[in-house]
Amino acid sequence: MSKTKKETKQDEESRTLLVGYARRSNAGGAIKLSINTATFADCETYETSDGESYVPLVLSMAALQRVIAGERAVTTVSQLLD
């Protein structure tokens, strides 16, 4: 497979929708999530067998660890798109 095809396939597999940001609280004892309400309303959901609906969101563990360590101010909260 050529490099261009690999890059295109990878881009298609990693499409995301930016939903908000995660940052460490000023006191450092918590992670604060800021979610854009308009974008959140547009997110895809799934339903569990008990009828509850959820919005699946992702954060990079490596980026979140850098926020926790104080190496970064914020990281993104996203939804993976099909």
C-alpha positions in Angstrom: 0.0 0.0 0.0 1.4 3.4 -0.9 2.1 6.1 1.7 -0.8 8.2 0.4 -3.3 5.4 0.7 -2.1 4.6 4.3 -2.4 8.3 5.3 -5.9 8.5 3.8 -7.0 5.3 5.6 -5.6 6.5 8.9 -7.3 9.9 8.5 -10.6 8.2 7.8 -10.2 5.9 10.9 -9.3 8.8 13.2 -12.0 11.4 12.4 -13.1 13.1 15.6 -15.6 15.7 16.7 -14.2 18.2 19.2 -16.7 18.3 22.1 -14.7 20.2 24.7 -11.6 20.4 26.9 -10.2 18.8 30.0 -8.0 20.7 32.4 -6.6 20.4 35.9 -8.4 22.5 38.6 -6.5 25.4 40.1 -6.2 23.5 43.3 -4.8 20.5 41.3 -7.1 18.0 43.0 -9.5 17.4 40.1 -9.9 17.3 36.3 -12.5 19.8 35.0 -14.4 19.1 31.9 -15.8 21.9 29.7 -18.3 20.5 27.2 -19.8 22.6 24.4 -23.5 22.1 24.8 -24.4 22.7 21.1 -21.8 20.2 20.0 -22.8 17.7 22.7 -26.3 17.8 21.4 -25.0 16.8 18.0 -23.0 13.8 19.2 -23.9 10.3 18.4 -25.3 8.2 21.2 -25.8 4.6 22.0 -28.4 2.9 24.2 -27.8 0.1 26.7 -30.0 -2.9 27.3 -31.7 -1.1 30.2 -32.8 1.8 28.0 -30.3 4.4 29.2 -28.6 6.6 26.5 -25.0 7.5 26.6 -22.6 9.7 24.6 -19.3 8.0 24.0 -16.4 10.5 24.4 -12.6 9.9 24.4 -9.6 11.6 25.9 -6.0 10.6 25.1 -4.5 9.0 28.1 -1.0 10.3 27.3 -2.4 13.9 26.9 -4.4 13.6 30.1 -1.4 12.4 32.0 0.5 15.5 30.8 -2.3 17.7 32.1 -2.3 15.9 35.4 1.5 16.3 35.6 1.2 20.1 34.8 3.1 19.7 31.5 0.1 20.9 29.5 -2.7 23.2 30.4 -5.6 21.4 28.6 -6.4 18.5 26.3 -9.3 17.8 24.1 -12.5 15.8 24.8 -13.7 14.3 21.5 -16.1 11.8 19.9 -14.8 9.3 17.4 -16.7 9.4 14.1 -17.4 6.5 11.9 
